[in-house]
């Protein structure tokens, strides 16, 4: 699986600890929205999206560590090019 596009949207009026949202495209065919870049006491982190609709819960997460690291690295690089540093 290849990450073909990464877009980061910085939060202008920071709410809670969210610094930015990100969207990635995989293989030019599958888009994942709602990736968050958050600020914690230990530094900035990337959080994958999840949502709850009634009793159902949808989670989006990489199935292996390689893909997870690749997504984190590319989102962090795009965020760095806009502002801040991801730990």
Secondary structure as the mmCIF struct_conf table of DSSP 4:
data_model
#
loop_
_struct_conf.conf_type_id
_struct_conf.id
_struct_conf.beg_label_comp_id
_struct_conf.beg_label_asym_id
_struct_conf.beg_label_seq_id
_struct_conf.end_label_comp_id
_struct_conf.end_label_asym_id
_struct_conf.end_label_seq_id
STRN STRN1 UNK A 3 UNK A 10
BEND BEND1 UNK A 12 UNK A 13
TURN_TY1_P TURN_TY1_P1 UNK A 16 UNK A 17
STRN STRN2 UNK A 18 UNK A 26
TURN_TY1_P TURN_TY1_P2 UNK A 27 UNK A 29
STRN STRN3 UNK A 30 UNK A 40
TURN_TY1_P TURN_TY1_P3 UNK A 41 UNK A 42
STRN STRN4 UNK A 43 UNK A 47
STRN STRN5 UNK A 50 UNK A 53
TURN_TY1_P TURN_TY1_P4 UNK A 54 UNK A 55
STRN STRN6 UNK A 56 UNK A 59
BEND BEND2 UNK A 63 UNK A 64
HELX_RH_AL_P HELX_RH_AL_P1 UNK A 65 UNK A 82
BEND BEND3 UNK A 83 UNK A 84
#
